[in-house]
Amino acid sequence: MEHKKEYVQECFNTIAGEYDHMNNLMTWGMLKGWQKLVMSKTNLKNGDSALDVCCGTGEMAFQMKDIVGEGKVFGLDFSENMLKVANEKLAQSGKTGMEFVQGDAMNLPFADNTFAAATNGFALRNVLDIPKTISEMARVVKEGGMVVCIDVSRPKNPIFRAFFNVYYFKFVPFLGHLVDKNKNIAGKIPAYTWLAESLRNFPNQDTIKSYFEAAGLKDCDYKGVGFGAATVYWGRK
Ligand SMILES: C[S@@+](CC[C@H](N)C(=O)[O-])C[C@H]1O[C@@H](n2cnc3c(N)ncnc32)[C@H](O)[C@@H]1O
């Protein structure tokens, strides 16, 4: 399905309030472990500056902040309501040296070679131009810095894949309708139906790896997690 920027924005504005709960529920509590792998692939250390692109409610940005200590962390997203949740968490945490900014992943408002690492969680499926998003992340990372992404993928094992297909394409929208109330967005399908559908035309792992290489990144690779239901991708500038 064609997903125009305004439609995607509206989807996330609609589900922002329940997003974190739903994420944990839908990933059976495995999400934190997957995010740990993302963090370890960033090679971030104390004092570094870092960027989480399509940060949503800020979960990965907060994990980066725990690693970089006094270093500065930015989270960027185009959904006002997702950023509102991120900023509420920031105010509650009392942390300084963190900033959530509204912007477009395909046109990052940062200079070249700014960050030690840039991450992207579960949003490659949502952007209009995946290669452009990865090349923008590569652009703002310093020489030697890491670009690390995680997104949903289809398990390769046929048994897991069959289970995944029912779970992801049938059960997730069903569960999601408790949140999005099955309400159409801008006359199109409801948010959680679209979130599941956005995997249908999503490129496979090798294609995504090739986008990392096309962005000039080195040592590109990926690793499946959750029996292949998600994949972590990385490359070094
Ligand atoms: C599935 S959520 C992931 C949020 C967060 N990264 C996480 O791991 O929980 C996808 C996010 O990408 C954002 N997004 C999608 N396209 C974007 C774009 N072109 N520019 C900025 N944010 C975008 C959405 O607003 C949403 O918050």
Ligand as a Chemical Component Dictionary entry (heavy atoms), coordinates in Angstrom:
data_LIG
# 
_chem_comp.id                   LIG 
_chem_comp.type                 NON-POLYMER 
_chem_comp.pdbx_formal_charge   0 
_chem_comp.three_letter_code    LIG 
# 
loop_
_chem_comp_atom.comp_id 
_chem_comp_atom.atom_id 
_chem_comp_atom.alt_atom_id 
_chem_comp_atom.type_symbol 
_chem_comp_atom.charge 
_chem_comp_atom.model_Cartn_x 
_chem_comp_atom.model_Cartn_y 
_chem_comp_atom.model_Cartn_z 
_chem_comp_atom.pdbx_ordinal 
LIG C1  C1  C 0  7.316  1.882  14.510 1  
LIG S1  S1  S 1  7.748  3.444  15.140 2  
LIG C2  C2  C 0  9.307  3.154  15.912 3  
LIG C3  C3  C 0  9.606  4.086  17.052 4  
LIG C4  C4  C 0  10.903 3.777  17.805 5  
LIG N1  N1  N 0  12.049 3.898  16.937 6  
LIG C5  C5  C 0  10.874 2.406  18.433 7  
LIG O1  O1  O 0  11.778 1.606  18.172 8  
LIG O2  O2  O -1 9.960  2.152  19.213 9  
LIG C6  C6  C 0  8.218  4.313  13.689 10 
LIG C7  C7  C 0  8.487  5.774  13.949 11 
LIG O3  O3  O 0  9.047  6.347  12.773 12 
LIG C8  C8  C 0  8.543  7.662  12.623 13 
LIG N2  N2  N 0  8.729  8.030  11.218 14 
LIG C9  C9  C 0  8.277  7.368  10.125 15 
LIG N3  N3  N 0  8.683  7.995  9.002  16 
LIG C10 C10 C 0  9.433  9.064  9.398  17 
LIG C11 C11 C 0  10.149 10.068 8.712  18 
LIG N4  N4  N 0  10.178 10.126 7.378  19 
LIG N5  N5  N 0  10.819 10.993 9.423  20 
LIG C12 C12 C 0  10.794 10.967 10.787 21 
LIG N6  N6  N 0  10.115 10.031 11.505 22 
LIG C13 C13 C 0  9.453  9.093  10.817 23 
LIG C14 C14 C 0  7.107  7.557  13.099 24 
LIG O4  O4  O 0  6.564  8.789  13.450 25 
LIG C15 C15 C 0  7.264  6.596  14.294 26 
LIG O5  O5  O 0  7.465  7.287  15.501 27 
# 
loop_
_chem_comp_bond.comp_id 
_chem_comp_bond.atom_id_1 
_chem_comp_bond.atom_id_2 
_chem_comp_bond.value_order 
_chem_comp_bond.pdbx_ordinal 
LIG C1  S1  SING 1  
LIG S1  C2  SING 2  
LIG S1  C6  SING 3  
LIG C2  C3  SING 4  
LIG C3  C4  SING 5  
LIG C4  N1  SING 6  
LIG C4  C5  SING 7  
LIG C5  O1  DOUB 8  
LIG C5  O2  SING 9  
LIG C6  C7  SING 10 
LIG C7  O3  SING 11 
LIG C7  C15 SING 12 
LIG O3  C8  SING 13 
LIG C8  N2  SING 14 
LIG C8  C14 SING 15 
LIG N2  C9  SING 16 
LIG N2  C13 SING 17 
LIG C9  N3  DOUB 18 
LIG N3  C10 SING 19 
LIG C10 C11 SING 20 
LIG C10 C13 DOUB 21 
LIG C11 N4  SING 22 
LIG C11 N5  DOUB 23 
LIG N5  C12 SING 24 
LIG C12 N6  DOUB 25 
LIG N6  C13 SING 26 
LIG C14 O4  SING 27 
LIG C14 C15 SING 28 
LIG C15 O5  SING 29 
# 
